[in-house]
């Protein structure tokens, strides 16, 4: 076990997490097992929710609005390419918000770095995202959509940026929701609104020119476009990628700072 001191430097905290990486991976594996322990469908639930939601939105926009489909064709592929990373974002923000409180007994009684109770939620949902990628690949084959070479760069890069952004958000929210319990409900409302404010169902290119900058300024929008750029290469904009990388790094640094500053106070509340 690692001595979890309140005065450790950021690098010392990183080293502490690295030293317990085996336990960290075991916690991720346990989370995934527990999540589907009593489920008949098991892994299928990983892809069923985004798949069904994508089919619903595809049917609504394709059948009711006809040619006014708000994204690239085939629209179902466009939807899945955005819904899968969005599910990762949505689930991680929701779960990290209550990560410390839901594991309060273990947080208090173990000497593990407290950050891992937050980071494991981000990591377990990242694994679920990877498990769902074969479904997207199946739709690419079915609709004969070509995969561009830049996916070898853009998909791993988008994956890393999303993980960095979610880690920062999760670290900050995990301690703040302990001190302000009502914040969890605010987060749930925010996520529902943010879904429509992010280009999951539509492309930012379909928005009025004077509104596009608002969505470009949203790092989640830039990361979602990066996820799609391996299939729809015209979404790749390295300036937007650089902006998303900078914002994600700042969010991670700020989130870790908030976590470290409030860790002692939070332990008294748990």
C-alpha positions in Angstrom: 0.0 0.0 0.0 1.0 3.6 -0.5 1.0 6.3 2.2 -1.5 8.8 1.1 -0.1 12.1 2.4 -2.0 15.4 2.0 1.2 17.3 1.2 2.5 15.3 -1.7 3.5 17.1 -4.9 1.7 16.3 -8.1 4.5 14.1 -9.3 4.5 12.2 -6.0 0.8 11.6 -6.4 1.4 10.3 -10.0 4.1 8.0 -8.7 1.8 6.7 -5.9 -0.9 5.8 -8.5 1.7 4.1 -10.7 2.9 2.0 -7.8 -0.6 0.6 -7.3 -1.4 0.2 -11.0 -2.1 -3.6 -10.5 -4.7 -2.8 -7.9 -6.1 -0.1 -10.2 -6.5 -2.6 -13.1 -8.1 -5.1 -10.7 -10.6 -2.4 -9.7 -11.4 -1.7 -13.3 -11.9 -5.4 -13.9 -14.1 -5.7 -10.8 -16.2 -2.7 -11.9 -16.9 -4.3 -15.3 -17.7 -7.7 -13.7 -20.1 -6.2 -11.1 -21.8 -4.0 -13.7 -23.0 -7.1 -15.6 -22.9 -9.7 -12.9 -26.7 -10.1 -12.8 -27.4 -9.2 -16.4 -28.5 -11.8 -18.9 -27.2 -9.8 -21.9 -24.0 -8.8 -20.2 -21.6 -7.1 -22.7 -24.5 -6.5 -25.1 -25.7 -3.7 -22.8 -22.5 -1.9 -23.6 -23.5 -1.3 -27.2 -27.3 -1.7 -26.9 -28.1 1.8 -25.5 -26.1 3.9 -27.9 -27.2 1.6 -30.8 -30.9 1.9 -30.0 -30.6 5.7 -29.5 -28.8 6.1 -32.7 -31.4 4.0 -34.6 -34.2 6.2 -33.0 -32.5 9.4 -34.0 -31.7 8.0 -37.5 -35.4 7.0 -38.0 -36.7 10.4 -36.8 -34.4 12.6 -38.9 -34.3 10.3 -42.0 -38.0 9.5 -42.1 -39.6 12.7 -40.7 -37.1 15.3 -42.0 -36.0 13.5 -45.2 -33.2 15.4 -46.8 -32.7 17.7 -43.8 -30.6 15.2 -42.0 -28.3 17.2 -39.7 -25.1 15.3 -40.4 -23.1 13.4 -43.0 -24.3 10.4 -44.8 -24.7 7.6 -44.0 -26.4 9.3 -41.0 -26.5 6.2 -38.9 -22.7 5.9 -39.1 -22.4 9.6 -38.3 -24.6 9.1 -35.2 -22.8 6.1 -33.9 -19.4 7.7 -34.3 -20.6 10.5 -32.0 -22.9 8.5 -29.7 -20.2 6.0 -28.6 -17.7 8.6 -27.2 -20.6 10.7 -25.9 -21.8 7.7 -23.8 -18.2 7.5 -22.4 -18.3 11.2 -21.5 -21.8 11.0 -20.0 -21.3 7.9 -18.0 -17.9 9.0 -16.7 -19.1 12.4 -15.6 -22.1 10.9 -13.8 -20.1 8.2 -12.1 -17.1 10.2 -11.1 -19.4 12.8 -9.5 -20.4 10.2 -6.9 -17.2 8.1 -6.9 -15.9 9.1 -3.5 -19.3 8.9 -1.7 -20.3 5.6 -3.3 -16.9 4.1 -2.1 -16.7 6.0 1.1 -15.8 3.0 3.3 -12.9 1.9 1.1 -11.8 5.5 0.7 -11.5 5.9 4.4 -10.2 2.5 5.3 -7.5 2.0 2.7 -4.2 3.7 2.1 -4.6 3.8 -1.6 -4.3 7.1 -3.4 -7.8 8.5 -3.4 -7.6 9.6 -7.0 -7.9 6.0 -8.2 -11.5 5.8 -7.0 -12.3 8.5 -9.6 -9.9 7.5 -12.3 -11.2 3.9 -12.3 -14.7 5.2 -13.4 -13.1 7.0 -16.3 -11.0 3.9 -17.2 -13.8 1.4 -17.0 -16.1 3.5 -19.2 -13.1 3.8 -21.7 -12.9 0.0 -21.8 -16.7 -0.1 -22.6 -16.1 2.4 -25.4 -13.4 0.2 -26.9 -15.7 -2.9 -26.6 -18.4 -1.0 -28.6 -16.1 -0.1 -31.5 -16.7 -3.5 -33.3 -20.4 -2.4 -33.7 -19.3 0.8 -35.5 -17.0 -1.3 -37.6 -19.9 -3.5 -38.6 -21.9 -0.5 -39.8 -18.9 0.7 -41.8 -18.7 -2.6 -43.5 -22.5 -2.8 -44.0 -22.7 0.7 -45.6 -19.4 0.3 -47.4 -18.0 3.4 -45.8 -14.2 3.8 -46.3 -11.9 4.3 -43.4 -9.2 6.9 -43.9 -5.6 6.4 -42.9 -5.7 9.3 -40.5 -7.8 7.2 -38.1 -4.6 5.6 -37.0 -3.7 9.0 -35.5 -7.0 10.7 -34.8 -8.7 7.9 -33.0 -5.9 7.3 -30.4 -5.5 11.1 -30.0 -9.2 11.6 -29.5 -9.2 8.8 -27.0 -6.3 10.3 -25.0 -7.9 13.8 -25.0 -11.2 12.5 -23.8 -9.5 10.6 -21.0 -7.5 13.7 -19.9 -10.6 15.9 -20.0 -12.8 13.4 -18.1 -10.1 12.8 -15.5 -9.9 16.5 -14.7 -13.6 16.9 -14.6 -14.1 13.8 -12.5 -11.4 14.7 -9.9 -13.0 18.1 -9.3 -16.6 16.9 -9.3 -15.9 14.0 -7.0 -14.8 16.2 -4.1 -17.3 19.1 -4.8 -20.3 16.8 -4.8 -19.3 15.4 -1.4 -19.3 18.9 0.0 -22.3 20.1 -1.9 -24.6 17.0 -2.4 -27.1 18.9 -4.5 -24.4 19.4 -7.1 -24.9 15.8 -8.3 -28.5 16.7 -9.4 -27.2 19.8 -11.2 -24.7 17.6 -13.0 -27.4 15.3 -14.2 -29.5 18.2 -15.6 -26.4 19.7 -17.2 -25.5 16.4 -18.9 -29.0 16.2 -20.5 -28.8 19.8 -21.7 -25.1 19.4 -22.8 -26.1 16.5 -25.0 -28.1 18.8 -27.3 -25.5 21.5 -27.0 -22.8 19.2 -28.3 -22.6 18.0 -31.9 -23.7 14.4 -31.2 -26.8 14.5 -33.4 -25.7 17.1 -35.9 -22.6 18.6 -37.5 -21.3 22.0 -36.5 -21.1 22.8 -40.2 -24.9 22.8 -40.4 -25.1 25.6 -37.8 -25.4 29.3 -38.7 -22.0 30.8 -39.2 -22.4 33.3 -36.4 -23.0 30.4 -33.9 -20.3 28.0 -35.0 -17.6 29.6 -32.8 -19.7 28.8 -29.7 -19.5 25.1 -30.5 -15.9 25.2 -31.6 -15.1 26.8 -28.2 -16.6 23.6 -26.5 -13.7 21.2 -26.2 -16.1 18.2 -26.1 -17.4 19.3 -29.6 -13.8 19.4 -30.9 -13.0 16.0 -29.5 -16.2 14.5 -30.9 -15.3 15.9 -34.3 -11.9 14.3 -33.9 -13.4 10.9 -33.2 -15.4 11.2 -36.4 -12.6 12.5 -38.6 -11.3 9.0 -39.4 -14.6 8.4 -41.2 -15.4 11.9 -42.3 -12.0 13.5 -42.8 -13.3 17.0 -43.5 -13.9 17.3 -39.7 -10.2 17.2 -39.0 -9.0 20.6 -38.0 -5.6 20.7 -36.2 -6.2 24.1 -34.8 -9.3 22.9 -33.0 -7.4 19.8 -31.9 -4.7 22.0 -30.4 -7.3 24.0 -28.6 -9.0 20.9 -27.2 -5.7 19.5 -26.0 -4.8 22.8 -24.2 -8.2 23.0 -22.5 -8.2 19.3 -21.5 -4.7 19.7 -20.0 -5.8 22.8 -18.1 -8.9 21.0 -16.8 -6.8 18.1 -15.6 -4.4 20.4 -13.8 -7.2 22.4 -12.2 -9.2 19.3 -11.3 -6.2 17.6 -9.6 -5.5 20.9 -7.7 -9.1 21.1 -6.5 -8.9 17.4 -5.5 -5.7 17.8 -3.5 -6.9 21.0 -1.8 -10.2 19.5 -0.7 -9.1 16.0 0.0 -8.7 16.4 3.8 -12.0 18.2 4.1 -13.8 15.6 2.1 -12.5 12.8 4.2 -14.1 14.4 7.3 -17.4 14.5 5.5 -17.4 10.8 4.3 
